[in-house]
């Protein structure tokens, strides 16, 4: 009797695993906005359900040659992979032989073990997750090298006028009404910081963000506004107090103002 009960439990458990994997894949298959292949550079965000973004782990897939490479925390690695539907497997991986500290070496060991165990990939709108049965091993988002986006920040009051325009090539700042813009080339590192901050919120929802304070209505702060042109569409925030934007865009506004100071 105990044997039959144990056997039934095992069958039921396996059925739950299969059901969970099936449900994940079915949701993915029914979403036409998800690109269901691996190609390009992806940044590893989580490893064994822990945030590892600070370690700058990445993985690069070449869909035409089925070659894979990347950075594992200490060393660069390279090898091959196979992908059929949602089944992902990695071939033998080679790596450089750098000397690193204990944390980097430990991170690298966990990363390679995750790739070794991988047998299921689930695609998302901005990347993918790798599983072993129903356990998530790691998640990653695709790095966009040429994001079609530009930013325009304005602040206006009786004594304040500021207009900042930034795209991947140029930063332009006007500090007084009818003034001439001061411009400079956009620094690559500054641009990457902007893109990182830009990806922390949904740009399509920016017009719904609520300002945390109302000092601009009583001349207590300049009236600020943020416009973002993304993939041919302009998204605009509601007005907010200059110096106190909605929390969702605070990091982005901070980077925009910091970059503008180098132009003034």
C-alpha positions as CSV (number, residue, x, y, z in Angstrom):
1,X,0.0,0.0,0.0
2,X,2.8,2.4,0.9
3,X,4.6,1.5,-2.3
4,X,1.5,2.3,-4.4
5,X,1.0,5.6,-2.5
6,X,4.6,6.6,-3.1
7,X,4.3,5.7,-6.8
8,X,1.1,7.7,-7.2
9,X,2.8,10.7,-5.5
10,X,5.8,10.5,-7.9
11,X,3.5,10.3,-10.9
12,X,1.5,13.2,-9.7
13,X,4.6,15.3,-9.0
14,X,6.0,14.6,-12.5
15,X,2.6,15.6,-13.9
16,X,2.8,18.9,-12.0
17,X,6.3,19.6,-13.4
18,X,5.1,18.8,-17.0
19,X,2.0,20.9,-16.5
20,X,4.0,23.9,-15.2
21,X,6.4,23.7,-18.1
22,X,3.6,23.3,-20.6
23,X,1.7,26.3,-19.1
24,X,4.8,28.5,-19.4
25,X,5.4,27.5,-23.0
26,X,1.8,27.9,-24.0
27,X,1.6,31.5,-22.7
28,X,4.8,32.2,-24.6
29,X,3.5,30.6,-27.8
30,X,0.3,32.6,-27.8
31,X,2.1,36.0,-27.5
32,X,3.1,37.2,-31.0
33,X,5.2,40.0,-29.6
34,X,7.8,37.6,-28.3
35,X,10.7,36.8,-30.5
36,X,11.3,33.1,-30.0
37,X,15.0,32.7,-30.9
38,X,18.4,33.5,-29.3
39,X,20.6,36.0,-31.1
40,X,22.8,38.8,-29.9
41,X,24.0,39.9,-26.5
42,X,22.0,39.3,-23.3
43,X,22.8,40.5,-19.7
44,X,22.3,38.0,-16.9
45,X,20.0,39.5,-14.3
46,X,19.4,36.6,-11.9
47,X,21.2,33.4,-11.2
48,X,19.5,30.8,-8.9
49,X,16.9,33.5,-8.1
50,X,19.5,35.9,-6.9
51,X,20.2,39.4,-8.4
52,X,23.7,39.2,-10.1
53,X,23.4,42.3,-12.3
54,X,26.3,43.9,-10.5
55,X,28.7,41.2,-11.8
56,X,28.0,42.1,-15.5
57,X,27.6,38.5,-16.6
58,X,26.6,38.2,-20.2
59,X,26.0,35.7,-22.9
60,X,26.2,36.1,-26.7
61,X,24.3,33.8,-29.1
62,X,25.0,33.6,-32.8
63,X,21.9,32.1,-34.4
64,X,23.5,31.4,-37.8
65,X,26.5,29.5,-36.5
66,X,25.0,28.2,-33.2
67,X,28.1,29.5,-31.4
68,X,27.9,31.0,-27.9
69,X,30.3,33.2,-25.9
70,X,30.3,35.7,-23.1
71,X,31.6,36.7,-19.7
72,X,31.1,34.4,-16.7
73,X,32.2,36.6,-13.8
74,X,36.0,36.0,-14.1
75,X,36.7,34.6,-17.5
76,X,35.5,34.9,-21.1
77,X,33.9,31.6,-22.3
78,X,33.0,30.2,-25.7
79,X,31.4,27.1,-27.2
80,X,28.3,25.9,-29.0
81,X,24.6,25.4,-28.3
82,X,21.5,23.8,-29.8
83,X,18.0,25.1,-29.7
84,X,15.0,23.1,-30.8
85,X,11.6,24.6,-29.9
86,X,12.1,25.2,-26.2
87,X,14.8,22.7,-25.6
88,X,18.2,24.4,-25.0
89,X,21.5,22.6,-24.6
90,X,25.0,23.8,-24.4
91,X,28.0,21.9,-25.8
92,X,31.4,21.7,-24.0
93,X,32.5,25.3,-23.1
94,X,36.0,26.6,-23.1
95,X,37.2,29.6,-21.1
96,X,40.2,31.8,-20.5
97,X,42.4,31.3,-17.4
98,X,42.3,34.6,-15.5
99,X,43.0,34.9,-11.8
100,X,40.2,36.4,-9.9
101,X,39.0,36.8,-6.3
102,X,36.9,34.3,-4.4
103,X,33.5,36.0,-5.2
104,X,34.1,36.1,-8.9
105,X,35.3,32.5,-9.0
106,X,32.3,31.3,-7.0
107,X,29.9,33.3,-9.3
108,X,31.5,31.8,-12.3
109,X,31.2,28.2,-10.9
110,X,27.5,28.7,-10.3
111,X,27.0,30.2,-13.8
112,X,28.7,27.3,-15.6
113,X,26.7,24.8,-13.5
114,X,23.4,26.6,-14.6
115,X,24.4,26.3,-18.2
116,X,25.3,22.7,-17.8
117,X,21.9,21.9,-16.2
118,X,19.8,23.9,-18.7
119,X,17.2,21.9,-20.6
120,X,14.3,24.4,-21.1
121,X,14.3,28.0,-22.3
122,X,11.3,30.3,-22.0
123,X,11.3,33.5,-24.1
124,X,10.1,36.8,-22.7
125,X,9.5,40.2,-24.4
126,X,12.9,41.5,-23.4
127,X,15.0,38.3,-23.1
128,X,14.7,34.7,-21.7
129,X,14.8,32.5,-18.7
130,X,16.6,29.1,-18.5
131,X,15.1,26.2,-16.5
132,X,15.9,22.7,-15.3
133,X,12.5,21.1,-15.2
134,X,10.4,23.6,-13.3
135,X,13.3,25.3,-11.5
136,X,14.5,28.6,-12.9
137,X,18.3,28.7,-13.2
138,X,18.9,32.2,-14.6
139,X,17.1,35.0,-16.4
140,X,18.5,37.5,-18.9
141,X,17.5,40.6,-20.9
142,X,18.7,41.5,-24.4
143,X,21.1,44.4,-24.6
144,X,20.0,46.9,-27.2
145,X,23.0,48.6,-28.7
146,X,21.2,51.1,-30.9
147,X,18.0,52.1,-29.0
148,X,16.0,54.6,-31.1
149,X,15.2,57.1,-28.3
150,X,15.8,60.7,-27.4
151,X,14.9,62.8,-24.4
152,X,13.7,66.4,-23.8
153,X,13.5,67.9,-20.4
154,X,12.1,71.3,-19.6
155,X,11.8,73.4,-16.5
156,X,10.0,76.8,-16.5
157,X,9.2,79.4,-13.8
158,X,9.5,83.2,-13.4
159,X,13.2,82.9,-12.7
160,X,14.0,79.6,-14.3
161,X,14.3,78.4,-17.9
162,X,15.9,75.2,-18.8
163,X,15.6,73.0,-22.0
164,X,17.7,69.9,-22.3
165,X,17.7,67.7,-25.4
166,X,19.7,64.5,-25.5
167,X,20.1,61.8,-28.2
168,X,22.8,59.2,-28.8
169,X,24.9,61.7,-30.7
170,X,24.4,65.1,-29.0
171,X,23.5,66.9,-25.8
172,X,21.9,70.4,-26.1
173,X,21.2,72.8,-23.3
174,X,19.4,76.2,-23.2
175,X,19.4,78.1,-19.9
176,X,17.4,81.2,-20.7
177,X,14.5,82.1,-22.9
178,X,15.5,82.9,-26.5
179,X,19.0,81.8,-25.6
180,X,21.3,80.0,-27.9
181,X,21.8,76.3,-27.2
182,X,25.1,75.0,-26.0
183,X,25.8,71.6,-27.4
184,X,28.4,68.8,-27.1
185,X,28.8,65.2,-28.2
186,X,27.0,62.7,-26.0
187,X,29.5,60.6,-24.0
188,X,29.1,56.9,-24.6
189,X,29.1,56.1,-20.8
190,X,26.5,58.8,-20.2
191,X,24.3,57.4,-22.9
192,X,24.5,53.9,-21.4
193,X,23.5,55.3,-18.0
194,X,20.5,57.0,-19.6
195,X,19.4,53.8,-21.4
196,X,19.8,51.8,-18.1
197,X,17.6,54.3,-16.3
198,X,15.1,54.4,-19.3
199,X,14.6,50.6,-19.0
200,X,13.5,50.8,-15.4
201,X,9.9,51.9,-16.3
202,X,7.3,51.5,-19.0
203,X,7.5,54.5,-21.2
204,X,4.0,53.9,-22.5
205,X,2.7,54.6,-19.0
206,X,4.6,57.9,-18.5
207,X,1.6,60.1,-19.0
208,X,-0.2,58.3,-16.1
209,X,2.6,59.0,-13.5
210,X,1.5,61.2,-10.6
211,X,3.7,64.0,-9.4
212,X,4.6,63.6,-5.6
213,X,4.3,67.3,-4.8
214,X,2.5,70.5,-6.0
215,X,4.9,73.4,-5.2
216,X,4.8,74.4,-8.9
217,X,1.2,75.6,-8.5
218,X,2.3,78.2,-5.9
219,X,5.6,79.4,-7.5
220,X,7.5,77.1,-5.1
221,X,9.2,75.2,-7.9
222,X,9.7,75.4,-11.6
223,X,7.2,73.5,-13.8
224,X,9.0,70.5,-15.2
225,X,8.1,68.2,-18.1
226,X,9.7,65.1,-19.7
227,X,9.2,64.1,-23.3
228,X,10.6,60.8,-24.7
229,X,10.6,60.0,-28.4
230,X,10.9,56.2,-28.7
231,X,10.6,54.2,-31.9
232,X,8.9,57.1,-33.7
233,X,6.3,57.8,-30.9
234,X,6.5,60.7,-28.5
235,X,5.5,60.0,-24.9
236,X,5.0,63.0,-22.5
237,X,4.7,63.1,-18.7
238,X,2.3,65.3,-16.8
239,X,3.9,68.4,-15.2
240,X,5.8,67.9,-12.0
241,X,8.0,70.0,-9.6
242,X,11.5,70.6,-11.0
243,X,13.7,68.6,-8.5
244,X,11.0,66.2,-7.4
245,X,9.8,64.0,-10.3
246,X,7.6,60.9,-10.0
247,X,9.7,58.1,-8.5
248,X,9.3,55.9,-11.6
249,X,11.3,58.4,-13.7
250,X,13.5,59.9,-10.9
251,X,16.6,58.0,-12.0
252,X,16.3,59.0,-15.6
253,X,15.7,62.7,-14.7
254,X,18.7,62.6,-12.4
255,X,20.9,61.3,-15.2
256,X,19.6,64.0,-17.7
257,X,20.3,66.8,-15.3
258,X,23.7,65.4,-14.4
259,X,24.7,65.2,-18.1
260,X,23.5,68.7,-18.7
261,X,25.8,70.2,-16.0
262,X,28.8,69.2,-18.1
263,X,27.5,71.4,-21.0
264,X,26.8,74.5,-18.9
